[in-house]
């Protein structure tokens, strides 16, 4: 068991099997085998947006087969059929995820691509949310990806088509609308303060 993040090689490549052995005071994610430190406790705006979107998602999916999870919740994103911990190089903790296939759920979280992921940006996560996570979620097959930007009171919606993300819309005035979940929308005046 490793308890000090500083004892790890910052240029090393790590797997989910390694991740399971760590006991750090701070949270980390793995993207393509590289360690990314999570930000300190989220700001109030982040938590507000997360709570509001979670509430709207729970209302929409009540009585349906999809399940909503909020961070911290491990999502392991293998590529192909590599399901063994020593072969998984990406473990993320999305702010919110919607999973409609219960076979992807286990005691450790989610193994496979959620149907919908929501990330709520901050100045420290903006680049990661729009680059590393965007590219990896696309490659892993996350069907829809929402990026909420509290500083702009906007939500960008991307959906997967033929293996690539397409822009479903940039919502800064009208309600953000899901492409894959018919009828789900989020009124911005309810999401942002």
N, C-alpha and C positions, 0 to 999 in steps of 0.2 A: 504494500500500500504506500503510495506517494502522497505526502501531505504538504509539500512545498513546491509551488508552481515554478519557482526560480531554479529548482534542481533539474528541470527539463530543458532540453535543447530547443530554443525558440525556432530554429530552422529545421527541426526534426519532422518526421512524418509519423503520425500516430493513428491508431485504429480505435474502434469502439471497445475492443478488448482492453486496450490501455486505459481508455476513459473510465472503464468500470473500476479500475484500481486506484483512481485518484480521489483524494478527500481534501479538497481545497476550501479555504474560507470564502473564496470568490467563485462565481459560476463561470464556466467556459463552454464554448461550442467548438466543434470540429467541422471544418469545411475543407474537403479534399485532403484530409490528413493534417491540416494546419490548425494550430490552436488560436482561437479568438477569445479574448477576455470579454465578458459581458460588462456592460456599463454598470456603475453603481445603481442603487435603488432608483427606479424611474421617477421622473418629475411628476408633479400633480397633473399636468395636462395629459401626459401619457396615460396615467392611471384612469383618468376620467374617460378618455377615448376608448381605452380597453374595456372598461366596465360597460359603457354605453353600447359598443358594438357587440360585446358578449350577450348583453341583455336582448338586443334586437335579434341576434342569431338564435338564441334559445327560444324566444317567442315564435320565430318563424319555423323552427324545426321541432317544436313540441308535438309529440305524438308521431313523429316520423323516425326513420331508422338512422339518421345521422346523429353523431355525438360531437359536442363542442368541448374543447379543452383550452385552458389558458396556461401561460408560462408560470412557473417552470414545469415543463412537460417535454420529455425527450422524444424527438422524432428522428429515427435512424433512416437515412436515405441511401440504401444500397443501389448500385447500378447493376442491372442484369440480375442474375440469380444468386449473387454472393450474399448469403444471409448469415454467415458465421461472423461473430464479433470481430475476429482478426482480419476479416475481409471488408469490413464497413469503415469507410474513412470520413463519413459525414454524419454528425449528430448535432442537430440544432434544437433550439427552444423558441419556436415562433411565439409571438405575443398571443395569437389565437389560431386554432386550427379546427377544421371541420372534417370529420372522418365518417364516411358513409358505409364503409366495408369493415364490419366488426372483426373479420379475420386478420386485419392488420394490427389489432390491439392485443397487447399482452401486459404482464405485470411491470415491464420496464418502460412502457409507453406505446409508441407507434412504430411499426416496422414496415416501411413503405410510404409512398406519397399520399398525404392527405388530399382530399378533394379541393379544399380551400384553405389558404394560409393568409393571415393578416399580419403584417408587420407595421408597427407604429414608429416612425422615424424620430430621431433626435439629431442634434448636430454631430454627436459621436457615432451614430449608427447609419447616417444617411448614405454614405458611400457603400457600406457593406450591404444595406438593404436593396440598393439600386444596381449593384454590380455582382458581388460574389453570391449573395443569396438569390438574386434574380436569376442568374445563370444556372445555379445549381438546382433551384426549384424547377426551372424549365427542363433541364436535363433529366431530373428525377421523375418528371411527369405529374407535378402538381397542377391540377386542372385549372385552377383560378388562383390568382395572387393579387391581393389588395395591399396597397401601400398607403397608409394614412399619414398625412403630414400636418400635425397640429399647428405648426408655425404659419402655415398657409391656409388652414381650415379647408383642406382639400383631400380627396381620395383618388388615387389612380387605380384603375381596375385593368388587369391583364388576364387573358384567357388563352389556354393552350389549343392551338390548331395546327395539325400536321407537325407536331413536335416543336413548334415555336410559339412564343408568346406574341399575341396580338393585343394592341391597345383597345380595350373595350370602352374606355372613356376616362376623361379627367373631369372630376366632379368638384366644382368649387362654389356652385350655386344650387343646382338641382340635386335631388337625392341620388346617391351612388346606387347603381343597379348591378346586380349579379347577371352574368351572361349564362352561367350553367344552372343556376337555381332560379327557376321561373318564379317571379313574384317577390323575390327578396330584394329589398331596397333599404337604404339607410338615409334618413333625412339628416342633412348636415347640421341643422339647428339643434338636433337631439344629440348628435355625436360630439360636436365641438362646443366649448363654452365661449 
